Amino acid sequence: MSIWASDDRKEAQAALVAALRAAAGGDRDALRNVFDRTSGKLMAICLRILNDRDEAEDVLQEVYVSVWTRAASFDPARASPVTWLATIARNRAIDRLRSRRSRGLAAPVEEALELADDRPDAFAAAAEREDGERIHHCLGTLEPRTQKLIRIAFFEGLSHSELATRLGEPLGTVKSWIRRGLQSLKKCLGG
């Protein structure tokens, strides 16, 4: 894994921790910063659980209201900021799913068993760890610019156009860089 990728991740995490602390102090711009950095990932979690875009958007709004009121309870010694935020999103989405069920709007509970605990068992966790190491190795083989684009797109959930705007590059160029990077990753991973 590239040392730059590790440094970028540490800087992003430190910035997110600082933004959460500032939001805990009532800084609305800091909350906006947290939203900008994490809303893509949290929306994906809500959408995966609820399978309804409108409800996922409603829950996402509830998540950030909760973050605004509970930011002071965030402890970086206990969890990373993304883990803390993802847990809030997951719990809110599951609460909404249960509420839907109690109103008779959801499938029976037996169909939602996968939601109860989606953590992998020990064998799956070991395989996932090995896959993660392979992915990090292969990401390290990419040129730094492409590696950074793919990491931002994945971890921050930015679209191609959002990446292009952030980097000040043409949309087509960003798409080409990402496409070539993903092709290289696929080749490195043996796919």
N, CA and C of each residue as an Amber inpcrd file, in Angstrom:
protein
   573
   0.8430000  -1.1770000   0.0000000   0.0000000   0.0000000   0.0000000
   0.8850000   1.2350000   0.0000000   0.4840000   2.2280000  -0.7300000
   1.2350000   3.4610000  -0.8410000   1.1870000   4.2400000   0.4680000
   2.2990000   4.8100000   0.8360000   2.3200000   5.6220000   2.0510000
   1.4220000   6.8340000   1.8840000   1.2980000   7.3440000   0.6520000
   0.4470000   8.5230000   0.4150000  -1.0140000   8.1930000   0.6750000
  -1.4430000   7.0130000   0.2760000  -2.8320000   6.6320000   0.4900000
  -3.1260000   6.5780000   1.9830000  -2.1950000   6.0280000   2.7450000
  -2.3640000   5.9370000   4.1850000  -2.4190000   7.3310000   4.8020000
  -1.5330000   8.2210000   4.3390000  -1.5250000   9.5910000   4.8470000
  -2.8050000  10.3180000   4.4770000  -3.3040000  10.1330000   3.2450000
  -4.5500000  10.7670000   2.8210000  -5.7040000  10.3140000   3.7030000
  -5.7680000   9.0300000   3.9950000  -6.8380000   8.4910000   4.8170000
  -6.7580000   9.0460000   6.2370000  -5.5390000   9.1160000   6.7850000
  -5.3730000   9.6600000   8.1330000  -5.7780000  11.1290000   8.1810000
  -5.3870000  11.8770000   7.1500000  -5.7640000  13.2920000   7.0960000
  -7.2700000  13.4530000   6.9730000  -7.8950000  12.6360000   6.1360000
  -9.3500000  12.7120000   5.9630000 -10.0500000  12.3590000   7.2670000
  -9.5590000  11.3370000   7.9630000 -10.1690000  10.9380000   9.2280000
  -9.9820000  12.0310000  10.2740000  -8.7850000  12.6140000  10.3300000
  -8.5350000  13.6930000  11.2970000  -9.4300000  14.8970000  11.0020000
  -9.6130000  15.2090000   9.7290000 -10.4840000  16.3280000   9.3540000
 -11.9260000  16.0440000   9.7560000 -12.3520000  14.8090000   9.6060000
 -13.7190000  14.4330000   9.9800000 -13.9050000  14.4880000  11.5000000
 -12.9160000  14.0340000  12.2420000 -12.9690000  14.1160000  13.7080000
 -13.0670000  15.5830000  14.1280000 -12.2430000  16.4500000  13.5190000
 -12.2690000  17.8780000  13.8530000 -13.6250000  18.4900000  13.5130000
 -14.2030000  18.1000000  12.3820000 -15.5050000  18.6350000  11.9840000
 -16.5920000  18.1830000  12.9540000 -16.5420000  16.9360000  13.4040000
 -17.5250000  16.4590000  14.3790000 -17.4000000  17.2090000  15.6990000
 -16.1720000  17.4520000  16.1220000 -15.9710000  18.2050000  17.3670000
 -16.5060000  19.6260000  17.2310000 -16.2550000  20.2540000  16.0790000
 -16.7540000  21.6100000  15.8560000 -18.2840000  21.6200000  15.7930000
 -18.8680000  20.6070000  15.1680000 -20.3300000  20.5000000  15.1120000
 -20.9010000  20.3400000  16.5160000 -20.1850000  19.6120000  17.3640000
 -20.6290000  19.4450000  18.7530000 -20.6730000  20.7900000  19.4650000
 -19.8400000  21.7210000  19.0190000 -19.8190000  23.0620000  19.5960000
 -20.8130000  24.0060000  18.9490000 -21.6340000  23.4800000  18.0330000
 -22.6660000  24.3060000  17.4160000 -22.2770000  24.9260000  16.0790000
 -21.1770000  24.4880000  15.4890000 -20.7110000  25.0400000  14.2100000
 -21.4640000  24.3770000  13.0540000 -22.3800000  25.1360000  12.4390000
 -23.1920000  24.6010000  11.3400000 -22.3460000  24.2890000  10.1040000
 -21.3250000  25.1010000   9.8520000 -20.4480000  24.8320000   8.7060000
 -19.7070000  23.5120000   8.8830000 -19.3620000  23.1960000  10.1170000
 -18.6920000  21.9220000  10.3930000 -19.6310000  20.7580000  10.1130000
 -20.9080000  20.9110000  10.4930000 -21.8820000  19.8530000  10.1920000
 -22.0220000  19.6900000   8.6870000 -22.0260000  20.7980000   7.9650000
 -22.1010000  20.7430000   6.4900000 -20.8810000  19.9920000   5.9390000
 -19.7220000  20.2320000   6.5360000 -18.4960000  19.5440000   6.1300000
 -18.6380000  18.0360000   6.3580000 -19.1760000  17.6580000   7.5180000
 -19.4070000  16.2310000   7.8120000 -20.3560000  15.6560000   6.7650000
 -21.4240000  16.3730000   6.4820000 -22.3980000  15.9250000   5.4790000
 -21.7230000  15.7350000   4.1200000 -20.9670000  16.7320000   3.6890000
 -20.3100000  16.6600000   2.3760000 -19.3620000  15.4800000   2.2780000
 -18.6870000  15.1670000   3.3670000 -17.7100000  14.0810000   3.3570000
 -18.3330000  12.6910000   3.4660000 -19.5400000  12.5970000   4.0300000
 -20.0610000  11.2680000   4.3720000 -21.4290000  10.9250000   3.8070000
 -22.1410000  11.8740000   3.2520000 -23.5290000  11.6200000   2.8620000
 -23.6580000  10.5290000   1.7980000 -22.7120000  10.4330000   0.8840000
 -22.7890000   9.3880000  -0.1460000 -22.7590000   7.9950000   0.4560000
 -21.8270000   7.7800000   1.3640000 -21.7010000   6.4590000   2.0030000
 -22.9270000   6.1580000   2.8680000 -23.3700000   7.1420000   3.6480000
 -24.5150000   6.9070000   4.5310000 -25.7980000   6.7110000   3.7350000
 -25.9380000   7.4230000   2.6130000 -27.1120000   7.2260000   1.7580000
 -27.1140000   5.7970000   1.2190000 -25.9520000   5.3000000   0.8410000
 -25.8550000   3.9260000   0.3270000 -26.2950000   2.9170000   1.3840000
 -25.9230000   3.1520000   2.6310000 -26.3260000   2.2550000   3.7190000
 -27.8400000   2.2790000   3.8780000 -28.4090000   3.4830000   3.9310000
 -29.8600000   3.6260000   4.1050000 -30.6110000   2.9960000   2.9400000
 -30.1310000   3.2270000   1.7450000 -30.7910000   2.7010000   0.5490000
 -30.7130000   1.1810000   0.5060000 -29.5950000   0.6240000   0.9100000
 -29.4390000  -0.8310000   0.9200000 -30.4300000  -1.4820000   1.8760000
 -30.6220000  -0.8720000   3.0200000 -31.5150000  -1.4470000   4.0230000
 -32.9790000  -1.2310000   3.6540000 -33.3140000  -0.0290000   3.2080000
 -34.7110000   0.3210000   2.9790000 -35.2100000   0.0110000   1.5680000
 -34.2880000  -0.0050000   0.6120000 -34.6380000  -0.2900000  -0.7790000
 -35.7130000   0.6680000  -1.3050000 -35.7030000   1.8910000  -0.8100000
 -36.6510000   2.9230000  -1.2450000 -35.9350000   4.2660000  -1.1300000
 -35.7010000   4.9050000  -2.2640000 -34.9010000   6.1340000  -2.2850000
 -35.5190000   7.2540000  -1.4340000 -36.8210000   7.4600000  -1.5420000
 -37.4630000   8.5310000  -0.7730000 -37.3000000   8.3080000   0.7310000
 -37.5530000   7.0820000   1.1650000 -37.3970000   6.7930000   2.5910000
 -35.9400000   6.8930000   3.0110000 -35.0350000   6.4500000   2.1630000
 -33.6070000   6.5400000   2.4860000 -33.1920000   8.0010000   2.6470000
 -33.7100000   8.8740000   1.7920000 -33.3930000  10.3000000   1.9110000
 -33.9580000  10.8780000   3.2040000 -35.1720000  10.4700000   3.5730000
 -35.7620000  10.9250000   4.8380000 -34.9120000  10.4680000   6.0240000
 -34.5090000   9.2070000   5.9920000 -33.6970000   8.6760000   7.0860000
 -32.3450000   9.3810000   7.1290000 -31.7640000   9.6570000   5.9700000
 -30.4760000  10.3480000   5.9360000 -30.5910000  11.7170000   6.6170000
 -31.6970000  12.4120000   6.3790000 -31.9140000  13.6930000   7.0410000
 -31.9850000  13.4910000   8.5560000 -32.6840000  12.4730000   8.9930000
 -32.7700000  12.1680000  10.4250000 -31.3870000  11.8640000  11.0120000
 -30.5710000  11.1860000  10.2140000 -29.2190000  10.8440000  10.6700000
 -28.4400000  12.1090000  10.9910000 -28.4790000  13.0970000  10.0890000
 -27.6950000  14.3100000  10.3180000 -28.2940000  15.1960000  11.4130000
 -29.6000000  15.1150000  11.6250000 -30.1950000  15.7990000  12.7800000
 -29.6660000  15.1330000  14.0540000 -29.6130000  13.8200000  14.0360000
 -29.0840000  13.0810000  15.1770000 -27.6050000  13.4100000  15.4030000
 -26.8430000  13.4840000  14.3320000 -25.4210000  13.8340000  14.4470000
 -25.2900000  15.2250000  15.0650000 -26.1200000  16.1550000  14.6470000
 -26.0880000  17.5240000  15.1590000 -26.3270000  17.5330000  16.6700000
 -27.2740000  16.7190000  17.1240000 -27.6040000  16.7260000  18.5460000
 -26.6930000  15.8230000  19.3750000 -26.0440000  14.8450000  18.7220000
 -25.2390000  13.8690000  19.4700000 -23.7430000  13.9490000  19.1760000
 -23.2940000  14.9340000  18.4280000 -21.8780000  15.0020000  18.0400000
 -20.9560000  15.0190000  19.2550000 -21.3990000  15.5990000  20.3410000
 -20.5600000  15.6520000  21.5440000 -20.3050000  14.2600000  22.1220000
 -21.1520000  13.2930000  21.7890000 -20.9590000  11.9390000  22.3230000
 -19.9670000  11.1150000  21.4940000 -19.5350000  11.6510000  20.3510000
 -18.5750000  10.9150000  19.5330000 -17.2300000  10.8530000  20.2510000
 -16.6800000   9.6330000  20.3220000 -15.3880000   9.4070000  20.9680000
 -14.4640000   8.7010000  19.9750000 -13.4800000   9.4270000  19.4220000
 -12.5950000   8.8060000  18.4270000 -11.7560000   7.6580000  18.9840000
 -11.6830000   7.5300000  20.2920000 -10.9480000   6.4090000  20.8850000
 -11.7590000   5.1150000  20.7970000 -13.0810000   5.2420000  20.6420000
 -13.9420000   4.0620000  20.5880000 -14.2490000   3.6090000  19.1740000
 -14.3140000   4.5580000  18.2250000 -14.6650000   4.2040000  16.8460000
 -14.1880000   5.3030000  15.9080000 -13.9720000   4.9180000  14.6720000
 -13.6400000   5.9320000  13.6700000 -14.8950000   6.7530000  13.4010000
 -14.7370000   7.9670000  12.8800000 -15.9300000   8.7800000  12.6240000
 -16.8770000   8.1240000  11.6220000 -16.3430000   7.4800000  10.6030000
 -17.1990000   6.8420000   9.6030000 -17.9520000   5.6680000  10.2220000
 -17.2970000   4.9060000  11.0750000 -17.9670000   3.7920000  11.7480000
 -19.0940000   4.3050000  12.6370000 -18.8310000   5.3700000  13.3780000
 -19.8460000   5.9590000  14.2530000 -21.0410000   6.4420000  13.4340000
 -20.7620000   7.1570000  12.3550000 -21.8330000   7.6790000  11.5000000
 -22.5960000   6.5460000  10.8130000 -21.8770000   5.5420000  10.3370000
 -22.5230000   4.4140000   9.6620000 -23.4230000   3.6440000  10.6240000
 -23.0170000   3.5490000  11.8780000 -23.8390000   2.8730000  12.8770000
 -25.1380000   3.6350000  13.1120000 -25.0430000   4.9520000  13.1900000
 -26.2550000   5.7630000  13.3540000 -27.1710000   5.5630000  12.1470000
 -26.6010000   5.6150000  10.9410000 -27.4090000   5.4490000   9.7250000
 -28.0530000   4.0730000   9.6820000 -27.3030000   3.0600000   9.9840000
 -27.8300000   1.6890000   9.9650000 -28.9670000   1.5380000  10.9740000
 -28.7490000   2.0290000  12.1720000 -29.7770000   1.9070000  13.2080000
 -31.0450000   2.6760000  12.8380000 -30.8860000   3.8760000  12.3070000
 -32.0560000   4.6690000  11.8950000 -32.8170000   3.9670000  10.7760000
 -32.0740000   3.4200000   9.8120000 -32.7270000   2.7400000   8.6900000
 -33.4650000   1.4880000   9.1700000 -32.8600000   0.7470000  10.0770000
 -33.5220000  -0.4420000  10.6110000 -34.7570000  -0.0420000  11.4210000
 -34.6480000   1.0470000  12.1830000 -35.8250000   1.5460000  12.9050000
 -36.9470000   1.8880000  11.9280000 -36.6070000   2.5170000  10.8170000
 -37.6190000   2.8710000   9.8230000 -38.2180000   1.6090000   9.2240000
 -37.3840000   0.6080000   8.9580000 -37.8690000  -0.6610000   8.4180000
 -38.8440000  -1.3170000   9.4040000 -38.5080000  -1.3000000  10.6710000
 -39.3940000  -1.8680000  11.6940000 -40.7040000  -1.0890000  11.7840000
 -40.6100000   0.2150000  11.6690000 -41.8020000   1.0550000  11.7060000
 -42.7110000   0.7400000  10.5250000 -42.0950000   0.5690000   9.3680000
 -42.8400000   0.2070000   8.1620000 -43.5560000  -1.1240000   8.3810000
 -42.8400000  -2.0600000   9.0070000 -43.3970000  -3.3890000   9.2620000
 -44.5820000  -3.2890000  10.2200000 -44.4510000  -2.4470000  11.2350000
 -45.5390000  -2.3420000  12.2130000 -46.7820000  -1.7020000  11.5920000
 -46.5930000  -0.9350000  10.5280000 -47.7350000  -0.3510000   9.8240000
 -48.2290000  -1.2740000   8.7200000 -47.6070000  -2.4460000   8.6090000
 -48.0220000  -3.4070000   7.5910000 -47.5020000  -3.0780000   6.2110000
 -46.4380000  -2.2700000   6.1260000 -45.9200000  -1.8430000   4.8340000
 -44.6660000  -2.5890000   4.4110000 -44.2240000  -3.5020000   5.2270000
 -42.9680000  -4.1910000   4.9050000 -43.2030000  -5.6880000   4.8090000
 -42.2030000  -6.3430000   4.2940000 -42.2370000  -7.7970000   4.1960000
 -42.1620000  -8.3860000   5.6040000 -42.5450000  -9.6320000   5.7540000
 -42.4500000 -10.2740000   7.0690000 -41.0090000 -10.2740000   7.5730000
 -40.8600000 -10.3440000   8.8700000 -39.5500000 -10.2900000   9.4920000
 -38.6280000 -11.3910000   8.9850000 -39.1790000 -12.5430000   8.6180000
 -38.3500000 -13.6350000   8.1310000 -37.5710000 -13.2370000   6.8810000
 -38.1240000 -12.3310000   6.0920000 -37.4510000 -11.9030000   4.8750000
 -36.3550000 -10.8920000   5.1520000 -36.2820000 -10.3750000   6.3530000
 -35.2780000  -9.3760000   6.7020000 -34.1940000  -9.9420000   7.6090000
 -34.1030000 -11.2500000   7.7250000 -33.1270000 -11.8580000   8.6260000
 -31.7000000 -11.4130000   8.3280000 -31.3910000 -11.1640000   7.0670000
 -30.0330000 -10.7630000   6.7130000 -29.6480000  -9.4500000   7.3690000
 -30.6130000  -8.6330000   7.7260000 -30.3170000  -7.3390000   8.3200000
 -29.9210000  -7.4460000   9.7830000 -30.2810000  -8.5230000  10.4200000
 -30.0430000  -8.6400000  11.8490000 -28.5690000  -8.5010000  12.1960000
 -27.7070000  -9.1870000  11.4730000 -26.2790000  -9.1030000  11.7400000
 -25.5450000  -9.4290000  10.4450000 -25.0730000  -8.3940000   9.7860000
 -24.4350000  -8.6260000   8.5020000 -22.9180000  -8.7680000   8.6130000
 -22.4320000  -8.9290000   9.8460000 -20.9990000  -9.1470000  10.0040000
 -20.6420000 -10.5480000   9.5230000 -19.5060000 -10.6860000   8.8490000
 -19.1220000 -12.0110000   8.3550000 -18.6710000 -12.9190000   9.4970000
 -18.8010000 -14.2380000   9.2620000 -18.2850000 -15.1760000  10.2460000
 -16.7540000 -15.1660000  10.1640000 -16.0920000 -15.9620000  10.9950000
 -14.6280000 -15.9160000  11.0750000 -13.9620000 -16.2400000   9.7410000
 -14.4850000 -17.2330000   9.0140000 -13.8720000 -17.5940000   7.7350000
 -14.0720000 -16.4820000   6.7090000 -15.2660000 -15.9240000   6.6760000
 -15.5400000 -14.8380000   5.7380000 -14.7090000 -13.6070000   6.0920000
 -14.5420000 -13.3520000   7.3900000 -13.7380000 -12.2040000   7.8180000
 -12.2870000 -12.3710000   7.3710000 -11.7520000 -13.5850000   7.4970000
 -10.3730000 -13.8370000   7.0590000 -10.2460000 -13.6460000   5.5510000
 -11.2210000 -14.1420000   4.8130000 -11.2040000 -13.9740000   3.3520000
 -11.3200000 -12.5060000   2.9790000 -12.1880000 -11.7880000   3.6990000
 -12.3630000 -10.3630000   3.4230000 -11.0790000  -9.5950000   3.7100000
 -10.3950000  -9.9530000   4.7910000  -9.1350000  -9.3070000   5.1390000
  -8.0990000  -9.5530000   4.0420000  -8.0400000 -10.7930000   3.5600000
  -7.1010000 -11.1290000   2.4920000  -7.4480000 -10.3590000   1.2240000
  -8.7400000 -10.2820000   0.9030000  -9.1640000  -9.5130000  -0.2710000
  -8.7900000  -8.0460000  -0.1140000  -8.9710000  -7.5240000   1.0980000
  -8.6300000  -6.1240000   1.3550000  -7.1560000  -5.8550000   1.1530000
  -6.3340000  -6.7970000   1.5960000  -4.8890000  -6.6410000   1.4030000
  -4.5380000  -6.6570000  -0.0770000  -5.1940000  -7.5360000  -0.8400000
  -4.9470000  -7.5850000  -2.2900000  -5.3800000  -6.2880000  -2.9580000
  -6.5360000  -5.7720000  -2.5470000  -7.0290000  -4.5270000  -3.1350000
  -6.0760000  -3.3800000  -2.8110000  -5.6290000  -3.2890000  -1.5500000
  -4.6870000  -2.2290000  -1.1810000  -3.3920000  -2.3490000  -1.9720000
  -2.9140000  -3.5860000  -2.1490000  -1.7030000  -3.7890000  -2.9420000
  -1.9210000  -3.2980000  -4.3670000  -3.0380000  -3.7000000  -4.9560000
  -3.3120000  -3.3120000  -6.3440000  -3.5460000  -1.8170000  -6.4730000
  -4.1990000  -1.2150000  -5.4970000  -4.3540000   0.2510000  -5.5270000
  -2.9860000   0.9260000  -5.5100000  -2.0620000   0.3520000  -4.7640000
  -0.7180000   0.9030000  -4.6820000   0.0470000   0.8640000  -5.9890000
  -0.4000000   0.0400000  -6.9380000   0.2760000  -0.0340000  -8.2340000
  -0.2010000   1.0630000  -9.1900000  -1.2980000   1.7250000  -8.8440000
  -1.8290000   2.7910000  -9.7040000  -1.0340000   4.0750000  -9.5110000
  -1.0940000   4.9230000 -10.5390000  -0.4400000   6.2240000 -10.3820000
  -1.1960000   6.9940000  -9.2950000  -0.5090000   7.8360000  -8.5490000
  -1.1190000   8.5000000  -7.3900000  -2.4310000   9.2440000  -7.7000000
  -2.4910000   9.9260000  -8.8320000  -3.7080000  10.6810000  -9.1680000
  -4.9010000   9.7540000  -9.3060000  -4.7290000   8.6520000 -10.0280000
  -5.8220000   7.7040000 -10.2470000  -6.2020000   7.0190000  -8.9330000
  -5.1990000   6.6690000  -8.1610000  -5.4400000   6.0500000  -6.8640000
  -6.2790000   6.9700000  -5.9840000  -5.9380000   8.2520000  -5.9640000
  -6.6660000   9.2300000  -5.1530000  -8.1060000   9.3540000  -5.6370000
  -8.3160000   9.4060000  -6.9480000  -9.6730000   9.5090000  -7.4960000
 -10.5360000   8.3250000  -7.0740000  -9.9950000   7.1410000  -7.1960000
 -10.7640000   5.9390000  -6.8590000 -11.0600000   5.9010000  -5.3650000
 -10.0980000   6.2780000  -4.5430000 -10.3260000   6.2930000  -3.0920000
 -11.4030000   7.3170000  -2.7170000 -11.3350000   8.5080000  -3.3060000
 -12.3420000   9.5380000  -3.0010000 -13.7120000   9.0660000  -3.4440000
 -13.7960000   8.5200000  -4.6590000 -15.0840000   8.0500000  -5.1780000
 -15.6610000   6.9720000  -4.2730000 -14.8180000   6.0580000  -3.7940000
 -15.2970000   4.9500000  -2.9730000 -15.6190000   5.3900000  -1.5480000
 -14.6650000   6.0580000  -0.8810000 -14.8390000   6.3710000   0.5310000
 -15.7560000   7.5630000   0.7870000 -15.7930000   8.5090000  -0.1540000
 -16.6420000   9.6790000   0.0470000 -17.9210000   9.6030000  -0.7720000
 -18.0000000   8.6300000  -1.6600000 -19.2240000   8.4440000  -2.4350000
 -19.4780000   9.5350000  -3.4520000 -18.4280000  10.1900000  -3.9420000
 -18.6130000  11.2660000  -4.9080000 -18.8650000  10.7040000  -6.3050000
 -19.6920000  11.4050000  -7.0620000 -19.9510000  11.0270000  -8.4470000
 -18.7950000  11.5260000  -9.3140000 -18.7860000  11.0930000 -10.5730000
 -17.7500000  11.5620000 -11.4970000 -17.7850000  13.0800000 -11.6210000
 -18.9760000  13.6510000 -11.7430000 -19.0650000  15.1050000 -11.9120000
 -18.6220000  15.8390000 -10.6460000 -18.9300000  15.2940000  -9.4760000
 -18.4670000  15.9150000  -8.2310000 -16.9410000  15.8500000  -8.1250000
 -16.3660000  14.7300000  -8.5480000 -14.9010000  14.6090000  -8.5580000
 -14.2800000  15.6240000  -9.5130000 -14.8690000  15.7470000 -10.7030000
 -14.3520000  16.6890000 -11.6980000 -14.3860000  18.1150000 -11.1530000
 -15.4820000  18.4590000 -10.4970000 -15.6100000  19.7980000  -9.9200000
 -14.5830000  20.0080000  -8.8180000 -14.4420000  19.0290000  -7.9430000
 -13.4940000  19.1540000  -6.8310000 -12.0650000  19.3300000  -7.3420000
 -11.7210000  18.5840000  -8.3980000 -10.3470000  18.6120000  -8.9020000
 -10.1150000  19.6780000  -9.9610000 -11.1970000  20.2860000 -10.4610000
 -11.0490000  21.2920000 -11.5110000 -10.6140000  20.6850000 -12.8290000
 -11.0130000  19.4530000 -13.0790000 -10.6590000  18.7420000 -14.3030000
 -11.9180000  18.5080000 -15.1310000 -11.7710000  18.3550000 -16.4590000
 -12.9480000  18.0470000 -17.2840000 -13.5570000  16.6910000 -16.9020000
 -14.8870000  16.6090000 -16.9860000 -15.6090000  15.4000000 -16.6120000
 -15.1180000  14.1880000 -17.3990000 -14.9560000  14.3320000 -18.7060000
 -14.5030000  13.2130000 -19.5410000 -13.1310000  12.7030000 -19.1210000
 -12.2560000  13.6180000 -18.7320000 -10.9100000  13.2310000 -18.2950000
 -10.9880000  12.4180000 -17.0060000 -11.7870000  12.8900000 -16.0700000
 -11.9400000  12.1760000 -14.7950000 -12.5190000  10.7870000 -15.0450000
 -13.5380000  10.6980000 -15.9100000 -14.1320000   9.3930000 -16.2160000
 -13.0860000   8.4560000 -16.8280000 -12.2640000   8.9820000 -17.7250000
 -11.2300000   8.1590000 -18.3660000 -10.2140000   7.6650000 -17.3440000
  -9.7750000   8.5550000 -16.4680000  -8.8030000   8.1710000 -15.4410000
  -9.3670000   7.0620000 -14.5570000 -10.6060000   7.2310000 -14.1430000
 -11.2200000   6.2240000 -13.2690000 -11.4110000   4.9130000 -14.0160000
 -11.8950000   4.9820000 -15.2570000 -12.1100000   3.7660000 -16.0350000
 -10.8010000   2.9950000 -16.2130000  -9.7350000   3.7040000 -16.6060000
  -8.4380000   3.0390000 -16.7740000  -7.9280000   2.4840000 -15.4470000
  -8.1300000   3.2300000 -14.3710000  -7.7020000   2.7630000 -13.0510000
  -8.4380000   1.5070000 -12.6380000  -9.7530000   1.4700000 -12.8740000
 -10.5420000   0.2870000 -12.5190000 -10.1680000  -0.9080000 -13.3890000
  -9.8410000  -0.6500000 -14.6510000  -9.3770000  -1.7390000 -15.5180000
  -8.0590000  -2.3000000 -15.0040000  -7.1610000  -1.4140000 -14.5790000
  -5.8800000  -1.8720000 -14.0240000  -6.0920000  -2.6710000 -12.7420000
  -7.0150000  -2.1970000 -11.8990000  -7.3190000  -2.9360000 -10.6630000
  -7.8530000  -4.3250000 -10.9870000  -8.7530000  -4.3820000 -11.9280000
  -9.3510000  -5.6630000 -12.3160000  -8.2630000  -6.6180000 -12.7950000
  -7.3750000  -6.1060000 -13.6170000  -6.2800000  -6.9300000 -14.1450000
  -5.3630000  -7.4100000 -13.0110000  -5.0340000  -6.5100000 -12.0940000
  -4.1540000  -6.8440000 -10.9670000  -4.8210000  -7.8940000 -10.0640000
  -6.1300000  -7.7730000  -9.8920000  -6.8540000  -8.6940000  -9.0120000
  -7.1470000 -10.0230000  -9.6950000  -6.7800000 -10.1040000 -10.9760000
  -6.9520000 -11.3730000 -11.6970000  -8.3280000 -11.5590000 -12.2860000
  -9.0340000 -10.4570000 -12.5310000 -10.3890000 -10.5630000 -13.0600000
 -10.5430000 -10.2500000 -14.4480000
